[in-house]
Structures are given as structure tokens and as C-alpha cells.
Amino acid sequence: MSATKILWGQILTVFLIVLVTTWGATQYVAWQLGYQAQLGTPWFVLAGAPIYYPPAIFWWWYFFDVYAPNVFARGGIIAASGGFIAIAVAIGMSIWRAREQKNVETYGSARWAKSPFENGVSG
């Protein structure tokens, strides 16, 4: 595999982890605050529960933190956990990908160690 190949699967996985934890934190805070009208209009309603935009927690945190600091602290921990989980998953996926590689090619001066060059350039 080329070192310049973009790993779209890994990028998408990490992005989705961050999105899901941020969205989960938003929904947790909305639930803890009783889905009050002051939170704004929900994005949509699913099975009777209002669903808000994923980054709404940050807007709410800025405006309403003084009223419920513990709720926003727990929501922040949920959102931040996504970053740590994403880092761990990215490292794990990189290790997994590296272990699948059977024939690791190195370039530069290391290529001289291969058998055609063992006895020197002149043979």
C-alpha cells in the first residue's frame, strides 16, 4: 500500500465517532433540561422526542451554563470522550492495517540490503 493513499474508511470512522458522541451529549443535555422551549426548535421529532442539531450543546453551554453547570459538565465529558475514543480507534486501525501488510517495502538506502545487491554493485 502506498504511503500517500488516503484512508477514507479510517477518516470516516473517526468522524462518525466524534459526531455520535457530540450528538449524544446534545441529546443528554436536552433531556436533563427537560427539552425546554428555551433550547430552541428541534431539528426533527423522532418517536415523540425532539432531536437537536449535534453542535447545539456548544451554543447552549455558552448561554445557559450558569443555570445548570453540572449538566453541561457531564455533557462536555460525553462530547470530549468522543475525541479520546476516536484517537484510540485511529491508532488501533493503524496498527491493524500495519499488521496486515505482509511485504513491507522500504525505500532509500535500505534497498541495498536486498539479495541482488548483497555482493556489491559490480557483482
C-alpha positions as CSV (number, residue, x, y, z in Angstrom):
1,M,0.0,0.0,0.0
2,S,1.3,3.4,-0.9
3,A,2.1,5.8,2.0
4,T,0.2,8.5,0.2
5,K,-3.0,6.6,0.0
6,I,-5.8,8.4,1.8
7,L,-7.6,6.1,4.3
8,W,-11.1,7.2,3.8
9,G,-12.6,4.4,5.9
10,Q,-10.4,5.4,8.9
11,I,-11.3,9.1,8.4
12,L,-15.0,8.4,8.2
13,T,-14.9,6.1,11.3
14,V,-13.2,8.7,13.4
15,F,-15.5,11.5,12.1
16,L,-18.6,9.4,12.9
17,I,-17.4,8.6,16.4
18,V,-16.9,12.3,17.2
19,L,-20.3,13.1,15.6
20,V,-22.2,10.4,17.6
21,T,-20.7,11.4,20.9
22,T,-21.3,15.1,20.3
23,W,-24.9,14.4,19.3
24,G,-25.3,12.1,22.3
25,A,-24.0,14.9,24.5
26,T,-26.5,17.3,23.0
27,Q,-29.4,14.9,23.5
28,Y,-28.3,14.2,27.0
29,V,-28.2,17.9,27.9
30,A,-31.6,18.5,26.3
31,W,-33.1,15.5,28.2
32,Q,-31.6,16.8,31.5
33,L,-33.0,20.2,30.9
34,G,-36.4,18.8,30.1
35,Y,-36.5,19.7,26.4
36,Q,-37.4,23.3,27.4
37,A,-38.6,25.7,24.8
38,Q,-35.6,28.0,25.5
39,L,-33.3,25.4,23.9
40,G,-34.8,26.3,20.5
41,T,-36.6,24.5,17.8
42,P,-35.6,20.9,17.4
43,W,-34.2,19.7,14.1
44,F,-36.9,17.0,13.9
45,V,-39.0,14.8,16.3
46,L,-38.4,11.0,16.5
47,A,-40.9,8.8,18.4
48,G,-42.1,11.9,20.3
49,A,-38.6,13.0,21.4
50,P,-37.2,16.2,20.0
51,I,-33.8,15.7,18.2
52,Y,-31.5,18.7,18.1
53,Y,-28.6,19.6,15.9
54,P,-25.4,17.9,17.1
55,P,-23.4,21.1,17.9
56,A,-26.3,22.6,19.8
57,I,-24.7,21.7,23.1
58,F,-21.9,24.2,22.5
59,W,-24.4,27.1,21.9
60,W,-26.4,26.1,24.9
61,W,-23.3,25.7,27.1
62,Y,-22.3,29.3,26.2
63,F,-25.7,30.8,27.1
64,F,-27.1,28.5,29.8
65,D,-24.1,27.2,31.7
66,V,-24.7,29.4,34.7
67,Y,-28.1,27.8,35.2
68,A,-27.0,24.1,35.1
69,P,-23.2,23.8,35.3
70,N,-23.2,20.1,36.4
71,V,-25.4,19.1,33.4
72,F,-23.1,20.9,31.0
73,A,-20.0,19.5,32.6
74,R,-21.4,15.9,32.2
75,G,-22.4,16.8,28.6
76,G,-18.9,18.1,27.9
77,I,-17.4,14.9,29.3
78,I,-19.6,12.9,26.9
79,A,-18.6,15.0,24.0
80,A,-14.9,15.0,24.9
81,S,-14.9,11.2,25.2
82,G,-15.5,11.1,21.5
83,G,-12.1,12.6,20.9
84,F,-10.4,10.1,23.1
85,I,-12.3,7.2,21.6
86,A,-11.6,8.4,18.1
87,I,-7.8,8.6,18.9
88,A,-7.8,5.1,20.3
89,V,-9.8,3.8,17.3
90,A,-7.5,5.5,14.8
91,I,-4.4,4.1,16.5
92,G,-6.0,0.7,16.6
93,M,-6.9,0.8,13.0
94,S,-3.4,1.9,12.0
95,I,-1.9,-1.0,13.9
96,W,-4.3,-3.4,12.4
97,R,-3.5,-2.1,8.9
98,A,0.2,-2.3,9.6
99,R,0.0,-5.9,10.8
100,E,-1.9,-6.9,7.6
101,Q,0.9,-5.8,5.4
102,K,2.9,-8.9,4.5
103,N,5.6,-7.4,2.3
104,V,6.8,-4.2,3.8
105,E,8.9,-2.2,1.2
106,T,11.4,0.3,2.5
107,Y,13.0,2.8,0.2
108,G,16.2,4.7,0.1
109,S,19.4,3.1,1.2
110,A,17.6,0.1,2.8
111,R,17.0,-1.3,-0.7
112,W,20.7,-2.1,-1.0
113,A,20.2,-4.8,1.6
114,K,18.2,-7.0,-0.8
115,S,19.8,-10.1,-2.4
116,P,20.7,-8.6,-5.8
117,F,23.0,-6.1,-4.1
118,E,24.4,-8.4,-1.4
119,N,27.7,-8.9,-3.2
120,G,28.1,-5.2,-4.1
121,V,27.0,-3.2,-7.1
122,S,29.6,-4.7,-9.5
123,G,28.5,-8.2,-8.6
